[in-house]
Amino acid sequence: MKIGYARISTADQNADLQKDALKKGGCDKIITEQISGASTKRPKLEKLLNKLQASDTLTVWRLDRLGRSLPHLIEVIRDIEGKGAHFQSLTEGIDTTTAQGRLTFHLMGALAEFERSLIVERTRAGLEAARKRGVHIGRPKSLTAAQVKHAIKLIGAGERPAAVARSLSVNRSTLYRAMK
């Protein structure tokens, strides 16, 4: 069975263009969903993917109707392929029932993986450069060096650690960690 999926983002948009293209593309059934492209939850798409059977073809008008991003799109298409089903995008001419369509999909996947690797490398290099410059990475410290020094002095003078922590607006465990 060839199933079409059309998505519009807002109520003022109209799915007719997508539906017409999907009908012309030979879809037996068309599922329409109105939800933002940035949304991680797409109930109708999730239901469609769960019901997809081997030899079914999920067809979209354009790739951006299916995935939020390239990695998400690849994840969805891999899920489809994992069920023995196929994917088709009418505008981009991707059809995983053909050798050329599978090649195109795998090239997209390789490029997405390459992009993720580059992002990871740049992030690590940036963090390392920041550390070398003495920049603190992570959550900001709850207490300054002066506050810790003052707390040590107060506790040394007999003040209870819990009272000192309250006066500094931190938990007692935070105070103890800072004093180490």
Secondary structure by P-SEA (a helix, b strand, c coil): cbbbbbbbccccccaaaaaaaaaaacccbbbbbbccccccccaaaaaaaaaccccbbbbbcccccccccaaaaaaaaaaaaaacbbbbbcccccccccaaaaaaaaaaaaaaaaaaaaaaaaaaaaaaaaaaacccccccccccaaaaaaaaaaaaacccaaaaaaaacccaaaaaaaac
